[in-house]
């Protein structure tokens, strides 16, 4: 791989440090830092330099093709796009209320996705940093190292993800890019043998999920100064909630809070999201910057995902996850926890919730039903919102009288978190880079901050825990002060 770097001096006597490419994201990205003559960080930016054209090339396609097409956005969370698009198309076909079987099959599919995605991120992608240390030996700071030193933990992570994928396979037809959800319902329910196959393992899955919560909770309790302070910054937060204010990852209305936890809006119909959210554009990245219109672009940005959802809801409607939520809230003394590493704790609470919900749905005979479809009065426009593993996911479409899509707008979870990730990068740079010599471990601190959000931009190169990059530190004349190079092959 060829790496390119700007070497010209920056304005105002600032030096530029670039991490390019950033490979632990979905797609192509980089981080740039501007330092003054005292080596103090003046600017830190996460740049996403890919162009995503789904919103354009989906135009002109029949609406019923869309739920299958848009999930090609991602191989890690295709179910989320599949379901969000299907929910939008439900509005188009007038399916105001799905049949019990259709809704519960979709929910089962979604909780399988939450389970497998959260397990993948925590055990495979983040646990090496958390178990070994952010600046530990790179040779062991990967899933192979975890498997060698913590074999039971690694094995549980693999099997948790495998179970989630099996839930997806039985509900969507395939583990990746299935076709189970369609406008107005689903095209299959579970058979008795499929249900029984999942039931025989679900007790162990719930137990392992709870063990994972206890593992990350123990890390917080043993080193609260690190976990509560690393990259911390104040932010608004948003998610959808059920009608009773409980955590609901499949359907609900929008609630937002400010950084102190005060409610900004509640019970908002997501069909009207455009009255709430504006998307700003920056010249240095293809990713947009959403913000709350009522607070403006400077104060209205927010974060989404597990750290927001667990603190935004009034309760979690399963007993074990609710017990863990209460302990998390008590840990932060009933005030919002803003540290990015808190994402890992809340992510595991959600994984436990997903496991408990799968268990509950597997004991519901509606998932074996045959009434799969409904429809009603046709509409020209529809919005579908779901809480994807990484946060609130919005799909918005318009369809003409010929059944062809004329407009598509997607706000994916990582886009909602864009400004928050930039803030995390900046805080970590200020905490750890100022005045220090560049090392691989130091650079990994910046990656850890980004990784906490589980950004859905690219996952393929993350497996071995090695990020190919070159960093050059220049003075205000452009002269080289120091350099660090790391390849994906040999470190």
PEZISUL-V719141 format. One record per pair of residues at least 6 apart in sequence whose C-alpha atoms are under 8 Angstrom apart, sorted by the first residue. I is the first residue (numbers start at 1). J is the second residue. Records with the same first field share a line. If there is no record, write none. Layout:
BEGIN
I=J ; J
END
This chain:
BEGIN
3=20 ; 21 ; 469 ; 470
4=20
5=18 ; 20
7=474 ; 478
8=477 ; 478
9=15 ; 16 ; 474 ; 475 ; 476 ; 477 ; 478
10=16 ; 476
13=36 ; 37 ; 476
14=34 ; 35 ; 36 ; 37 ; 475 ; 476
15=34 ; 35 ; 36 ; 37 ; 473 ; 474 ; 475 ; 476 ; 478
16=32 ; 33 ; 34 ; 35 ; 472 ; 473 ; 474
17=32 ; 33 ; 34 ; 35 ; 471 ; 472 ; 473 ; 474
18=30 ; 31 ; 32 ; 33 ; 470 ; 471 ; 472
19=30 ; 31 ; 32 ; 469 ; 470 ; 471
20=29 ; 30 ; 31 ; 469 ; 470 ; 471
21=28 ; 29 ; 30 ; 468 ; 469
22=28 ; 29 ; 30 ; 31 ; 467 ; 468 ; 469
23=29 ; 458 ; 461 ; 462 ; 467 ; 468
24=447 ; 451 ; 458 ; 459 ; 460 ; 461 ; 462 ; 467
25=455 ; 456 ; 457 ; 458 ; 459
26=455 ; 456 ; 457 ; 458 ; 459 ; 460
27=48 ; 50 ; 457 ; 458
28=48 ; 49 ; 50 ; 457 ; 458
29=46 ; 47 ; 48 ; 49 ; 50
30=46 ; 47 ; 48 ; 49
31=44 ; 45 ; 46 ; 47
32=43 ; 44 ; 45 ; 46 ; 47
33=41 ; 42 ; 43 ; 44 ; 45 ; 429
34=41 ; 42 ; 43 ; 44
35=41 ; 42 ; 43
36=42
37=475 ; 476
38=435
39=434 ; 435
40=430 ; 434 ; 435
41=426 ; 429 ; 430 ; 433 ; 434
43=426
44=422 ; 423 ; 425 ; 426 ; 429
45=422 ; 425 ; 426
46=421 ; 422 ; 425
47=284 ; 285 ; 286 ; 287
48=285 ; 286 ; 287
49=285 ; 286 ; 287
50=286
51=286
54=70 ; 73
55=407 ; 408 ; 409 ; 410
56=407 ; 408
58=66 ; 69 ; 405 ; 408
59=404 ; 405 ; 406 ; 407 ; 408
60=404 ; 405 ; 406
61=404 ; 405
62=403 ; 404 ; 405
63=89 ; 399 ; 403 ; 404 ; 405
64=89 ; 182 ; 183
66=85
67=81 ; 82 ; 83 ; 85 ; 86 ; 179 ; 181 ; 182
68=82 ; 177 ; 178 ; 179
70=81 ; 82 ; 85
71=77 ; 78 ; 79 ; 80 ; 81 ; 82 ; 177
72=78 ; 177
73=81
74=456
75=176 ; 177
76=117 ; 456 ; 459
77=113 ; 117 ; 388 ; 389
78=176 ; 177
79=109 ; 110 ; 113 ; 176 ; 177 ; 178
80=110 ; 113 ; 386 ; 387 ; 388 ; 389 ; 393
81=393 ; 395
82=181
83=106 ; 110 ; 181 ; 386
84=384 ; 385 ; 386 ; 393 ; 394 ; 395
85=384 ; 395 ; 396
86=181 ; 182 ; 183 ; 184 ; 384
87=183 ; 383 ; 384 ; 385
88=382 ; 383 ; 384 ; 385 ; 395 ; 396 ; 397
89=183 ; 184 ; 382 ; 383 ; 384 ; 397
90=96 ; 183 ; 184 ; 185 ; 375 ; 382
91=378 ; 379 ; 381 ; 382 ; 383
92=378 ; 379 ; 380 ; 381 ; 382 ; 399
93=183 ; 184 ; 375 ; 376 ; 377 ; 378 ; 379
94=184 ; 375 ; 376 ; 377 ; 378 ; 379
95=183 ; 184 ; 374 ; 375 ; 376 ; 377
96=375 ; 376
97=374
98=184 ; 185 ; 373 ; 374
99=185 ; 371 ; 372 ; 373 ; 374
100=366
101=189 ; 366 ; 367 ; 368 ; 369 ; 370 ; 371 ; 372
102=185 ; 186 ; 189 ; 367 ; 371 ; 372 ; 373
103=185
104=361 ; 366 ; 367
105=171 ; 186 ; 189 ; 190 ; 367
106=171 ; 181 ; 186
107=250
108=167 ; 168 ; 171 ; 357 ; 358 ; 361
109=167 ; 168 ; 171 ; 172
110=168 ; 250
111=164 ; 354 ; 355 ; 357 ; 358
112=163 ; 164 ; 165 ; 166 ; 167 ; 168 ; 354 ; 358
113=164 ; 165 ; 168 ; 389
114=164 ; 350 ; 351 ; 354 ; 388 ; 389
115=160 ; 161 ; 164 ; 351 ; 352 ; 354 ; 355
116=160 ; 161 ; 162 ; 163 ; 164 ; 165
117=161 ; 389
118=347 ; 348 ; 351 ; 389
119=157 ; 158 ; 160 ; 161 ; 351
120=157 ; 158 ; 161
121=454
122=344 ; 348
123=143 ; 153 ; 154 ; 157 ; 158
124=142 ; 143 ; 154 ; 157 ; 463
125=142 ; 143 ; 462 ; 463 ; 465
126=448 ; 451 ; 452
127=143 ; 146
128=140 ; 141 ; 142 ; 143 ; 145 ; 146
129=135 ; 136 ; 141 ; 142 ; 448
131=146
132=141
134=441 ; 444 ; 445 ; 448
135=440 ; 441 ; 442 ; 444 ; 445
136=441
138=465 ; 466 ; 491
139=145
140=146
141=465
142=463 ; 464 ; 465
143=154 ; 463 ; 464 ; 465
144=464
146=153 ; 154
147=153 ; 154 ; 155
156=208
160=205 ; 208 ; 209
163=198 ; 205
165=175
166=175 ; 198
167=198
168=174 ; 175 ; 176
169=175 ; 176 ; 178
170=190 ; 194
171=180 ; 188 ; 189 ; 190
172=178 ; 179 ; 180 ; 181 ; 188
173=179 ; 180
179=187
180=186 ; 187 ; 188
181=187
184=373 ; 374 ; 375
185=372 ; 373 ; 374
186=372 ; 373
187=372 ; 373
188=372
189=367 ; 368 ; 369 ; 370 ; 372
190=367 ; 368 ; 369
191=368
192=368
195=362
198=362
199=359 ; 362
202=355 ; 358 ; 359
203=359
205=355
206=352 ; 355 ; 356
209=348 ; 351 ; 352 ; 355
210=320 ; 348 ; 349 ; 352
212=348
213=324 ; 345 ; 348 ; 349 ; 352
216=344 ; 345 ; 348
217=345
220=227 ; 228
227=339 ; 341 ; 342
228=337 ; 338 ; 339 ; 341 ; 342
229=339
230=339 ; 340 ; 341 ; 427 ; 428 ; 449
231=339 ; 340 ; 423 ; 424 ; 425 ; 426 ; 427 ; 428 ; 431 ; 449
232=338 ; 339 ; 340 ; 424 ; 427
233=338 ; 339 ; 423 ; 424 ; 427
234=259 ; 338
235=258 ; 259 ; 301 ; 302 ; 303 ; 338 ; 420
236=256 ; 257 ; 258 ; 259 ; 300 ; 301 ; 302 ; 303
237=256 ; 257 ; 258 ; 259 ; 302 ; 303 ; 304 ; 308 ; 312
238=254 ; 255 ; 256 ; 257 ; 302 ; 303 ; 304 ; 308 ; 309 ; 312 ; 392
239=254 ; 255 ; 256 ; 304 ; 305 ; 308 ; 309 ; 312 ; 387 ; 391 ; 392
240=247 ; 248 ; 249 ; 251 ; 252 ; 253 ; 254 ; 255 ; 309 ; 386 ; 387 ; 392
241=247 ; 248 ; 249 ; 251 ; 252 ; 253 ; 254 ; 255 ; 313
242=248 ; 251 ; 252 ; 253
243=252 ; 253 ; 267
245=313 ; 314 ; 315
246=313 ; 314 ; 315 ; 316 ; 317
247=309 ; 310 ; 313 ; 314 ; 315 ; 316 ; 317
248=387
249=386 ; 387 ; 388
250=386 ; 387
251=385 ; 386 ; 387
253=266 ; 267 ; 268 ; 269 ; 270
254=265 ; 266 ; 267 ; 268 ; 269 ; 270
255=263 ; 264 ; 265 ; 266 ; 267 ; 268 ; 312
256=263 ; 264 ; 265 ; 266 ; 312
257=263 ; 264 ; 265 ; 312
258=264
259=336
260=335 ; 336
261=335 ; 336
270=383 ; 384 ; 385
271=382 ; 383 ; 384
275=293
276=292 ; 293 ; 294
277=290 ; 291 ; 292 ; 293
278=290 ; 291 ; 292 ; 293
279=288 ; 289 ; 290 ; 291
280=288 ; 289 ; 290 ; 291 ; 297
281=287 ; 288 ; 289
282=288 ; 289
287=415 ; 418
288=415 ; 418
289=301 ; 415 ; 416 ; 418 ; 419
290=297 ; 301 ; 415 ; 416
291=297 ; 299 ; 300 ; 301 ; 302
292=300 ; 301 ; 302
293=300
294=300
301=419 ; 420
302=416 ; 417 ; 419 ; 420
303=416 ; 417 ; 420
304=390 ; 391 ; 392 ; 413 ; 416 ; 417
305=343 ; 387 ; 388 ; 389 ; 390 ; 391 ; 392 ; 413 ; 453
306=343 ; 346 ; 347 ; 350 ; 389 ; 390 ; 391
307=337 ; 342 ; 343 ; 346 ; 347
310=325 ; 346 ; 350
311=329 ; 336
315=322 ; 325
316=322 ; 325 ; 353
318=353 ; 356 ; 357
320=352 ; 353 ; 356
321=349 ; 350 ; 352 ; 353
324=349
325=346 ; 349
328=346
329=335
340=424 ; 449 ; 452 ; 453
341=449 ; 452
343=452 ; 453
344=452
361=367
380=398 ; 399 ; 400 ; 401
381=396 ; 397 ; 398 ; 399
382=396 ; 397 ; 398
383=394 ; 395 ; 396 ; 397
384=394 ; 395 ; 396
385=392 ; 393 ; 394 ; 395
386=392 ; 393 ; 394
387=393
388=413
390=413 ; 414 ; 453 ; 454 ; 455 ; 456
391=412 ; 413 ; 414 ; 416
392=412 ; 413 ; 416
393=410 ; 411 ; 412 ; 413
394=409 ; 410 ; 411 ; 412
395=408 ; 409 ; 410 ; 411
396=407 ; 408 ; 409 ; 410
397=405 ; 406 ; 407 ; 408 ; 409
398=405 ; 406 ; 407 ; 408
399=405 ; 406 ; 407
400=406
413=456
414=453 ; 455 ; 456 ; 457
417=453
421=449 ; 450 ; 453
424=449 ; 450
425=446 ; 449 ; 450
428=445 ; 446 ; 449
429=446
432=442 ; 445
433=442
438=482 ; 483 ; 484
439=484
440=484
461=467
466=487 ; 488 ; 491
467=486 ; 487 ; 488
468=485 ; 486 ; 487 ; 488 ; 491
469=485 ; 486 ; 487
470=483 ; 484 ; 485 ; 486
471=483 ; 484 ; 485
472=480 ; 481 ; 482 ; 483 ; 484
473=480 ; 481 ; 482 ; 483
474=480 ; 481 ; 482
475=481
END
